[in-house]
Amino acid sequence: MFTTTEYQQRIINLKARLQQTGLDAMIVSTDPNLTYLTGVSVFSMERPVVMVIPAEGPTRLVLPRMEQEPLGESPTVDHHHVYWELDANPGRGWVETLQQAIGPAKNLGVDPFAELTLTTALSDYHWQISPLVEDLRVIKSPAEIALTRRAANYWTQAMNDMLAIAKAGTPVGELMAVGGKIAQAVFDHEPAANWINTNVVQFFQCAPLSGSPHHLSYRADEVLPDGPSIINAVGALCHYNAENERTILTGQYTAQYAELFDLVTQGQQLALDLIKPGVRCADVDSAVQEFFIKEGVGDSMRHRIGHGFGIEPHERPFISEGSEEVFQSNMMISVEPGLYVDGVGGFRHSDTVLITETGIENLTTGTPTDRKKLTF
């Protein structure tokens, strides 16, 4: 996806942080972190893949025999330690192999979402949960920003193609087919894209069941109703995620629908106006909550106003009232406050937003958010 130098710099940065914390080595075992550090798509499933990054010295990768060739392509791994299988005879298993790879290191950092089997294997070491890799991932490099920008452009085109035919009675399957054509454009223009690292997703949340935030209208013959629907154009391009989500109003709709639509649009704009480097994530979420409460729709809030984007569709920073993080330049986030009313429906716009040195750059402004332009 990126240059060898990009991946090697990530290892250099991680080692510098290890030296600052006094840890001997970082033990990385979660697939997103492994993909981030190795530059190879990692789907470990039941067979552990573990990277050992010492504060000083060569990096080591513990991996099963069946993954030796594909993971051997990583530009950041100096030595491979290969075990036979998840269940193997003594001397051929992953725990013994991991201990060999760790060597004399004793004070270890472990990524926050490591499985219990790994921490059990480290019972003879001094280990602590350490988010050092996530700390690196939260600030995007110029190459990561450029890739996410392209993803946002593709999903915006998919959204606009769907909006061009949206009206009450349009089957969601027809909308999906139109938006799905963007997938061909992605694979035509992105040499590094494949069916493993790239997915183009359209999904729909039609009223009234969209009053539940994770309701999906999954039947191809379901049609856009009279009232609100949330249309989603989301996915990953070469592992990097972005999204464009819009609420639309189709056919006949009530004054209540219009009011909720306008309030959620105002809530999103409030957040966009507040976000800039140095502002606390918690303060922005709290400000939007206070706005909705003042407008009498506080009970219709069901989630935070946004989250980070990157190798995972939801990652740090989480823009929530309890967050201790502060917005920094080159973070990539969603901004998506929502309102949900049982028996009525859901209302939510989501944009992909880059934090800049002075404020923000909204990467999905190619699709409008105002009610007049989203009424069909």
BABA-828486 format. One record per residue (C-alpha): residue in three letters; chain; z, y negated, x negated. Coordinates in steps of 0.2 Angstrom, whole numbers. Layout:
<nodes>
node res = ALA&chain = A&w = Z&v = Y&u = X
...
</nodes>
This chain:
<nodes>
node res = MET&chain = A&w = 0&v = 0&u = 0
node res = PHE&chain = A&w = 5&v = -12&u = -13
node res = THR&chain = A&w = 3&v = -14&u = -32
node res = THR&chain = A&w = 13&v = -3&u = -44
node res = THR&chain = A&w = 21&v = -19&u = -50
node res = GLU&chain = A&w = 28&v = -23&u = -33
node res = TYR&chain = A&w = 37&v = -6&u = -32
node res = GLN&chain = A&w = 43&v = -7&u = -50
node res = GLN&chain = A&w = 50&v = -24&u = -47
node res = ARG&chain = A&w = 60&v = -17&u = -32
node res = ILE&chain = A&w = 68&v = -4&u = -44
node res = ILE&chain = A&w = 72&v = -18&u = -57
node res = ASN&chain = A&w = 80&v = -29&u = -44
node res = LEU&chain = A&w = 90&v = -14&u = -38
node res = LYS&chain = A&w = 96&v = -10&u = -55
node res = ALA&chain = A&w = 101&v = -28&u = -58
node res = ARG&chain = A&w = 112&v = -27&u = -42
node res = LEU&chain = A&w = 120&v = -11&u = -47
node res = GLN&chain = A&w = 125&v = -19&u = -64
node res = GLN&chain = A&w = 133&v = -34&u = -54
node res = THR&chain = A&w = 143&v = -22&u = -43
node res = GLY&chain = A&w = 149&v = -10&u = -57
node res = LEU&chain = A&w = 141&v = 5&u = -49
node res = ASP&chain = A&w = 134&v = 18&u = -61
node res = ALA&chain = A&w = 120&v = 23&u = -49
node res = MET&chain = A&w = 113&v = 22&u = -32
node res = ILE&chain = A&w = 110&v = 38&u = -22
node res = VAL&chain = A&w = 96&v = 35&u = -9
node res = SER&chain = A&w = 92&v = 48&u = 4
node res = THR&chain = A&w = 86&v = 39&u = 20
node res = ASP&chain = A&w = 67&v = 40&u = 23
node res = PRO&chain = A&w = 64&v = 21&u = 25
node res = ASN&chain = A&w = 73&v = 17&u = 9
node res = LEU&chain = A&w = 64&v = 31&u = 0
node res = THR&chain = A&w = 47&v = 25&u = 6
node res = TYR&chain = A&w = 52&v = 7&u = 1
node res = LEU&chain = A&w = 57&v = 12&u = -17
node res = THR&chain = A&w = 44&v = 25&u = -21
node res = GLY&chain = A&w = 29&v = 18&u = -12
node res = VAL&chain = A&w = 25&v = 36&u = -5
node res = SER&chain = A&w = 27&v = 40&u = 14
node res = VAL&chain = A&w = 43&v = 51&u = 15
node res = PHE&chain = A&w = 47&v = 62&u = 30
node res = SER&chain = A&w = 61&v = 73&u = 23
node res = MET&chain = A&w = 65&v = 82&u = 39
node res = GLU&chain = A&w = 78&v = 96&u = 36
node res = ARG&chain = A&w = 75&v = 97&u = 17
node res = PRO&chain = A&w = 84&v = 83&u = 8
node res = VAL&chain = A&w = 75&v = 71&u = -3
node res = VAL&chain = A&w = 86&v = 61&u = -14
node res = MET&chain = A&w = 83&v = 47&u = -27
node res = VAL&chain = A&w = 95&v = 43&u = -41
node res = ILE&chain = A&w = 93&v = 26&u = -48
node res = PRO&chain = A&w = 105&v = 23&u = -62
node res = ALA&chain = A&w = 111&v = 5&u = -67
node res = GLU&chain = A&w = 103&v = 9&u = -84
node res = GLY&chain = A&w = 91&v = 23&u = -88
node res = PRO&chain = A&w = 77&v = 33&u = -79
node res = THR&chain = A&w = 75&v = 35&u = -61
node res = ARG&chain = A&w = 76&v = 53&u = -54
node res = LEU&chain = A&w = 70&v = 61&u = -38
node res = VAL&chain = A&w = 77&v = 77&u = -31
node res = LEU&chain = A&w = 65&v = 85&u = -20
node res = PRO&chain = A&w = 59&v = 102&u = -12
node res = ARG&chain = A&w = 45&v = 112&u = -20
node res = MET&chain = A&w = 34&v = 109&u = -5
node res = GLU&chain = A&w = 35&v = 90&u = -8
node res = GLN&chain = A&w = 32&v = 90&u = -27
node res = GLU&chain = A&w = 14&v = 85&u = -27
node res = PRO&chain = A&w = 14&v = 71&u = -14
node res = LEU&chain = A&w = 30&v = 63&u = -19
node res = GLY&chain = A&w = 25&v = 66&u = -37
node res = GLU&chain = A&w = 13&v = 51&u = -35
node res = SER&chain = A&w = 27&v = 38&u = -35
node res = PRO&chain = A&w = 25&v = 25&u = -48
node res = THR&chain = A&w = 44&v = 22&u = -49
node res = VAL&chain = A&w = 50&v = 40&u = -52
node res = ASP&chain = A&w = 53&v = 44&u = -71
node res = HIS&chain = A&w = 59&v = 62&u = -68
node res = HIS&chain = A&w = 57&v = 75&u = -54
node res = HIS&chain = A&w = 71&v = 88&u = -51
node res = VAL&chain = A&w = 63&v = 101&u = -40
node res = TYR&chain = A&w = 73&v = 114&u = -29
node res = TRP&chain = A&w = 67&v = 129&u = -20
node res = GLU&chain = A&w = 72&v = 127&u = -2
node res = LEU&chain = A&w = 86&v = 121&u = 10
node res = ASP&chain = A&w = 93&v = 138&u = 9
node res = ALA&chain = A&w = 91&v = 145&u = -8
node res = ASN&chain = A&w = 99&v = 157&u = -20
node res = PRO&chain = A&w = 113&v = 150&u = -32
node res = GLY&chain = A&w = 105&v = 139&u = -45
node res = ARG&chain = A&w = 90&v = 135&u = -35
node res = GLY&chain = A&w = 97&v = 124&u = -21
node res = TRP&chain = A&w = 97&v = 105&u = -18
node res = VAL&chain = A&w = 116&v = 102&u = -22
node res = GLU&chain = A&w = 115&v = 109&u = -39
node res = THR&chain = A&w = 99&v = 100&u = -43
node res = LEU&chain = A&w = 106&v = 84&u = -37
node res = GLN&chain = A&w = 121&v = 86&u = -48
node res = GLN&chain = A&w = 110&v = 89&u = -63
node res = ALA&chain = A&w = 100&v = 73&u = -58
node res = ILE&chain = A&w = 116&v = 62&u = -57
node res = GLY&chain = A&w = 121&v = 68&u = -74
node res = PRO&chain = A&w = 137&v = 59&u = -81
node res = ALA&chain = A&w = 137&v = 45&u = -68
node res = LYS&chain = A&w = 153&v = 44&u = -58
node res = ASN&chain = A&w = 154&v = 28&u = -47
node res = LEU&chain = A&w = 140&v = 30&u = -35
node res = GLY&chain = A&w = 133&v = 19&u = -21
node res = VAL&chain = A&w = 126&v = 29&u = -5
node res = ASP&chain = A&w = 115&v = 21&u = 8
node res = PRO&chain = A&w = 123&v = 17&u = 24
node res = PHE&chain = A&w = 114&v = 30&u = 35
node res = ALA&chain = A&w = 116&v = 45&u = 23
node res = GLU&chain = A&w = 119&v = 61&u = 32
node res = LEU&chain = A&w = 136&v = 70&u = 30
node res = THR&chain = A&w = 129&v = 84&u = 21
node res = LEU&chain = A&w = 125&v = 72&u = 6
node res = THR&chain = A&w = 142&v = 64&u = 6
node res = THR&chain = A&w = 149&v = 81&u = 6
node res = ALA&chain = A&w = 139&v = 86&u = -9
node res = LEU&chain = A&w = 146&v = 71&u = -18
node res = SER&chain = A&w = 164&v = 76&u = -15
node res = ASP&chain = A&w = 167&v = 77&u = -34
node res = TYR&chain = A&w = 161&v = 59&u = -37
node res = HIS&chain = A&w = 168&v = 42&u = -33
node res = TRP&chain = A&w = 156&v = 36&u = -20
node res = GLN&chain = A&w = 155&v = 21&u = -8
node res = ILE&chain = A&w = 143&v = 16&u = 6
node res = SER&chain = A&w = 133&v = 2&u = -2
node res = PRO&chain = A&w = 119&v = -8&u = 7
node res = LEU&chain = A&w = 110&v = -13&u = -9
node res = VAL&chain = A&w = 93&v = -7&u = -4
node res = GLU&chain = A&w = 94&v = -14&u = 13
node res = ASP&chain = A&w = 99&v = -31&u = 5
node res = LEU&chain = A&w = 83&v = -30&u = -5
node res = ARG&chain = A&w = 73&v = -25&u = 11
node res = VAL&chain = A&w = 79&v = -40&u = 21
node res = ILE&chain = A&w = 70&v = -53&u = 11
node res = LYS&chain = A&w = 51&v = -49&u = 11
node res = SER&chain = A&w = 39&v = -51&u = -4
node res = PRO&chain = A&w = 23&v = -61&u = -2
node res = ALA&chain = A&w = 14&v = -44&u = -1
node res = GLU&chain = A&w = 25&v = -38&u = 13
node res = ILE&chain = A&w = 23&v = -55&u = 22
node res = ALA&chain = A&w = 4&v = -54&u = 21
node res = LEU&chain = A&w = 4&v = -36&u = 28
node res = THR&chain = A&w = 15&v = -41&u = 42
node res = ARG&chain = A&w = 5&v = -56&u = 46
node res = ARG&chain = A&w = -11&v = -45&u = 48
node res = ALA&chain = A&w = -1&v = -33&u = 59
node res = ALA&chain = A&w = 5&v = -47&u = 70
node res = ASN&chain = A&w = -14&v = -53&u = 71
node res = TYR&chain = A&w = -19&v = -36&u = 77
node res = TRP&chain = A&w = -6&v = -34&u = 90
node res = THR&chain = A&w = -10&v = -52&u = 96
node res = GLN&chain = A&w = -28&v = -47&u = 99
node res = ALA&chain = A&w = -23&v = -31&u = 108
node res = MET&chain = A&w = -11&v = -41&u = 119
node res = ASN&chain = A&w = -25&v = -54&u = 123
node res = ASP&chain = A&w = -37&v = -40&u = 127
node res = MET&chain = A&w = -25&v = -33&u = 140
node res = LEU&chain = A&w = -21&v = -50&u = 147
node res = ALA&chain = A&w = -40&v = -53&u = 150
node res = ILE&chain = A&w = -41&v = -39&u = 163
node res = ALA&chain = A&w = -23&v = -40&u = 170
node res = LYS&chain = A&w = -21&v = -43&u = 189
node res = ALA&chain = A&w = -11&v = -35&u = 203
node res = GLY&chain = A&w = -17&v = -17&u = 205
node res = THR&chain = A&w = -24&v = -14&u = 188
node res = PRO&chain = A&w = -19&v = 3&u = 182
node res = VAL&chain = A&w = -8&v = 3&u = 166
node res = GLY&chain = A&w = -20&v = 16&u = 159
node res = GLU&chain = A&w = -34&v = 4&u = 160
node res = LEU&chain = A&w = -24&v = -9&u = 151
node res = MET&chain = A&w = -19&v = 4&u = 138
node res = ALA&chain = A&w = -37&v = 9&u = 135
node res = VAL&chain = A&w = -42&v = -9&u = 132
node res = GLY&chain = A&w = -28&v = -13&u = 120
node res = GLY&chain = A&w = -30&v = 3&u = 111
node res = LYS&chain = A&w = -47&v = -1&u = 105
node res = ILE&chain = A&w = -39&v = -12&u = 92
node res = ALA&chain = A&w = -34&v = 4&u = 83
node res = GLN&chain = A&w = -52&v = 7&u = 78
node res = ALA&chain = A&w = -52&v = -11&u = 71
node res = VAL&chain = A&w = -36&v = -8&u = 61
node res = PHE&chain = A&w = -43&v = 8&u = 53
node res = ASP&chain = A&w = -60&v = 0&u = 50
node res = HIS&chain = A&w = -52&v = -15&u = 40
node res = GLU&chain = A&w = -37&v = -8&u = 32
node res = PRO&chain = A&w = -41&v = 5&u = 19
node res = ALA&chain = A&w = -23&v = 10&u = 16
node res = ALA&chain = A&w = -20&v = 13&u = 35
node res = ASN&chain = A&w = -19&v = 31&u = 41
node res = TRP&chain = A&w = -11&v = 41&u = 56
node res = ILE&chain = A&w = 5&v = 43&u = 46
node res = ASN&chain = A&w = 9&v = 25&u = 41
node res = THR&chain = A&w = 0&v = 16&u = 55
node res = ASN&chain = A&w = 3&v = 16&u = 74
node res = VAL&chain = A&w = -4&v = 5&u = 87
node res = VAL&chain = A&w = 6&v = 6&u = 103
node res = GLN&chain = A&w = 4&v = -2&u = 120
node res = PHE&chain = A&w = 17&v = 1&u = 133
node res = PHE&chain = A&w = 22&v = -7&u = 150
node res = GLN&chain = A&w = 38&v = -11&u = 160
node res = CYS&chain = A&w = 33&v = -14&u = 178
node res = ALA&chain = A&w = 45&v = -21&u = 191
node res = PRO&chain = A&w = 56&v = -17&u = 199
node res = LEU&chain = A&w = 62&v = -3&u = 187
node res = SER&chain = A&w = 59&v = -14&u = 172
node res = GLY&chain = A&w = 76&v = -21&u = 177
node res = SER&chain = A&w = 82&v = -8&u = 165
node res = PRO&chain = A&w = 77&v = -14&u = 147
node res = HIS&chain = A&w = 71&v = 3&u = 141
node res = HIS&chain = A&w = 62&v = 8&u = 157
node res = LEU&chain = A&w = 44&v = 13&u = 153
node res = SER&chain = A&w = 29&v = 14&u = 165
node res = TYR&chain = A&w = 22&v = 29&u = 158
node res = ARG&chain = A&w = 10&v = 36&u = 171
node res = ALA&chain = A&w = -8&v = 31&u = 168
node res = ASP&chain = A&w = -11&v = 28&u = 187
node res = GLU&chain = A&w = 4&v = 17&u = 189
node res = VAL&chain = A&w = -3&v = -1&u = 193
node res = LEU&chain = A&w = 3&v = -18&u = 190
node res = PRO&chain = A&w = 14&v = -24&u = 204
node res = ASP&chain = A&w = 16&v = -40&u = 214
node res = GLY&chain = A&w = 28&v = -48&u = 203
node res = PRO&chain = A&w = 34&v = -47&u = 184
node res = SER&chain = A&w = 28&v = -34&u = 171
node res = ILE&chain = A&w = 32&v = -34&u = 153
node res = ILE&chain = A&w = 17&v = -29&u = 142
node res = ASN&chain = A&w = 20&v = -23&u = 124
node res = ALA&chain = A&w = 8&v = -23&u = 110
node res = VAL&chain = A&w = 19&v = -16&u = 95
node res = GLY&chain = A&w = 18&v = -4&u = 80
node res = ALA&chain = A&w = 17&v = -2&u = 62
node res = LEU&chain = A&w = 3&v = -6&u = 50
node res = CYS&chain = A&w = 5&v = 4&u = 33
node res = HIS&chain = A&w = 23&v = 6&u = 38
node res = TYR&chain = A&w = 26&v = -13&u = 42
node res = ASN&chain = A&w = 31&v = -17&u = 59
node res = ALA&chain = A&w = 27&v = -32&u = 71
node res = GLU&chain = A&w = 27&v = -35&u = 90
node res = ASN&chain = A&w = 20&v = -46&u = 103
node res = GLU&chain = A&w = 28&v = -44&u = 120
node res = ARG&chain = A&w = 24&v = -54&u = 135
node res = THR&chain = A&w = 31&v = -55&u = 153
node res = ILE&chain = A&w = 17&v = -58&u = 166
node res = LEU&chain = A&w = 17&v = -62&u = 185
node res = THR&chain = A&w = 3&v = -54&u = 195
node res = GLY&chain = A&w = -1&v = -55&u = 213
node res = GLN&chain = A&w = 12&v = -62&u = 225
node res = TYR&chain = A&w = 28&v = -67&u = 218
node res = THR&chain = A&w = 44&v = -76&u = 224
node res = ALA&chain = A&w = 53&v = -91&u = 218
node res = GLN&chain = A&w = 66&v = -80&u = 210
node res = TYR&chain = A&w = 53&v = -72&u = 199
node res = ALA&chain = A&w = 47&v = -89&u = 194
node res = GLU&chain = A&w = 64&v = -95&u = 190
node res = LEU&chain = A&w = 69&v = -80&u = 179
node res = PHE&chain = A&w = 53&v = -81&u = 170
node res = ASP&chain = A&w = 55&v = -100&u = 166
node res = LEU&chain = A&w = 73&v = -97&u = 161
node res = VAL&chain = A&w = 69&v = -83&u = 148
node res = THR&chain = A&w = 55&v = -94&u = 141
node res = GLN&chain = A&w = 67&v = -108&u = 139
node res = GLY&chain = A&w = 80&v = -97&u = 131
node res = GLN&chain = A&w = 67&v = -90&u = 119
node res = GLN&chain = A&w = 62&v = -108&u = 114
node res = LEU&chain = A&w = 80&v = -113&u = 112
node res = ALA&chain = A&w = 82&v = -99&u = 99
node res = LEU&chain = A&w = 66&v = -104&u = 90
node res = ASP&chain = A&w = 71&v = -122&u = 89
node res = LEU&chain = A&w = 88&v = -117&u = 81
node res = ILE&chain = A&w = 82&v = -104&u = 68
node res = LYS&chain = A&w = 80&v = -110&u = 50
node res = PRO&chain = A&w = 88&v = -106&u = 33
node res = GLY&chain = A&w = 106&v = -108&u = 32
node res = VAL&chain = A&w = 110&v = -106&u = 51
node res = ARG&chain = A&w = 121&v = -91&u = 56
node res = CYS&chain = A&w = 112&v = -77&u = 66
node res = ALA&chain = A&w = 128&v = -76&u = 77
node res = ASP&chain = A&w = 127&v = -95&u = 81
node res = VAL&chain = A&w = 109&v = -93&u = 88
node res = ASP&chain = A&w = 113&v = -78&u = 99
node res = SER&chain = A&w = 129&v = -87&u = 105
node res = ALA&chain = A&w = 119&v = -103&u = 109
node res = VAL&chain = A&w = 106&v = -93&u = 120
node res = GLN&chain = A&w = 120&v = -84&u = 129
node res = GLU&chain = A&w = 129&v = -100&u = 133
node res = PHE&chain = A&w = 113&v = -107&u = 140
node res = PHE&chain = A&w = 110&v = -92&u = 151
node res = ILE&chain = A&w = 128&v = -93&u = 157
node res = LYS&chain = A&w = 127&v = -111&u = 161
node res = GLU&chain = A&w = 111&v = -107&u = 171
node res = GLY&chain = A&w = 120&v = -94&u = 181
node res = VAL&chain = A&w = 111&v = -79&u = 174
node res = GLY&chain = A&w = 124&v = -73&u = 161
node res = ASP&chain = A&w = 126&v = -56&u = 170
node res = SER&chain = A&w = 107&v = -53&u = 168
node res = MET&chain = A&w = 108&v = -52&u = 149
node res = ARG&chain = A&w = 109&v = -35&u = 142
node res = HIS&chain = A&w = 105&v = -37&u = 123
node res = ARG&chain = A&w = 105&v = -48&u = 107
node res = ILE&chain = A&w = 91&v = -60&u = 105
node res = GLY&chain = A&w = 82&v = -52&u = 91
node res = HIS&chain = A&w = 81&v = -41&u = 75
node res = GLY&chain = A&w = 73&v = -39&u = 58
node res = PHE&chain = A&w = 56&v = -31&u = 55
node res = GLY&chain = A&w = 50&v = -22&u = 40
node res = ILE&chain = A&w = 48&v = -3&u = 36
node res = GLU&chain = A&w = 58&v = 0&u = 52
node res = PRO&chain = A&w = 54&v = -8&u = 69
node res = HIS&chain = A&w = 73&v = -13&u = 70
node res = GLU&chain = A&w = 82&v = -18&u = 54
node res = ARG&chain = A&w = 92&v = -31&u = 47
node res = PRO&chain = A&w = 95&v = -45&u = 51
node res = PHE&chain = A&w = 102&v = -42&u = 68
node res = ILE&chain = A&w = 103&v = -58&u = 78
node res = SER&chain = A&w = 119&v = -55&u = 87
node res = GLU&chain = A&w = 135&v = -63&u = 91
node res = GLY&chain = A&w = 145&v = -52&u = 79
node res = SER&chain = A&w = 133&v = -54&u = 64
node res = GLU&chain = A&w = 139&v = -61&u = 48
node res = GLU&chain = A&w = 122&v = -64&u = 41
node res = VAL&chain = A&w = 113&v = -81&u = 38
node res = PHE&chain = A&w = 95&v = -84&u = 40
node res = GLN&chain = A&w = 86&v = -85&u = 24
node res = SER&chain = A&w = 68&v = -89&u = 19
node res = ASN&chain = A&w = 56&v = -74&u = 19
node res = MET&chain = A&w = 66&v = -65&u = 32
node res = MET&chain = A&w = 55&v = -57&u = 46
node res = ILE&chain = A&w = 62&v = -56&u = 63
node res = SER&chain = A&w = 59&v = -54&u = 82
node res = VAL&chain = A&w = 65&v = -67&u = 94
node res = GLU&chain = A&w = 66&v = -59&u = 111
node res = PRO&chain = A&w = 80&v = -64&u = 123
node res = GLY&chain = A&w = 79&v = -55&u = 140
node res = LEU&chain = A&w = 85&v = -56&u = 158
node res = TYR&chain = A&w = 86&v = -40&u = 169
node res = VAL&chain = A&w = 90&v = -39&u = 187
node res = ASP&chain = A&w = 92&v = -23&u = 196
node res = GLY&chain = A&w = 79&v = -21&u = 210
node res = VAL&chain = A&w = 69&v = -36&u = 204
node res = GLY&chain = A&w = 63&v = -33&u = 186
node res = GLY&chain = A&w = 64&v = -38&u = 168
node res = PHE&chain = A&w = 59&v = -54&u = 159
node res = ARG&chain = A&w = 56&v = -55&u = 140
node res = HIS&chain = A&w = 44&v = -62&u = 128
node res = SER&chain = A&w = 45&v = -56&u = 110
node res = ASP&chain = A&w = 37&v = -65&u = 95
node res = THR&chain = A&w = 36&v = -60&u = 77
node res = VAL&chain = A&w = 43&v = -74&u = 67
node res = LEU&chain = A&w = 44&v = -78&u = 48
node res = ILE&chain = A&w = 58&v = -88&u = 41
node res = THR&chain = A&w = 51&v = -102&u = 30
node res = GLU&chain = A&w = 60&v = -113&u = 17
node res = THR&chain = A&w = 61&v = -127&u = 31
node res = GLY&chain = A&w = 61&v = -118&u = 47
node res = ILE&chain = A&w = 50&v = -104&u = 55
node res = GLU&chain = A&w = 32&v = -98&u = 57
node res = ASN&chain = A&w = 28&v = -89&u = 73
node res = LEU&chain = A&w = 15&v = -76&u = 69
node res = THR&chain = A&w = 11&v = -72&u = 87
node res = THR&chain = A&w = 8&v = -89&u = 94
node res = GLY&chain = A&w = -10&v = -83&u = 98
node res = THR&chain = A&w = -3&v = -77&u = 115
node res = PRO&chain = A&w = 5&v = -90&u = 126
node res = THR&chain = A&w = 22&v = -89&u = 134
node res = ASP&chain = A&w = 21&v = -102&u = 148
node res = ARG&chain = A&w = 21&v = -96&u = 166
node res = LYS&chain = A&w = 5&v = -105&u = 171
node res = LYS&chain = A&w = -5&v = -96&u = 157
node res = LEU&chain = A&w = 3&v = -79&u = 161
node res = THR&chain = A&w = 1&v = -79&u = 180
node res = PHE&chain = A&w = -14&v = -68&u = 186
</nodes>
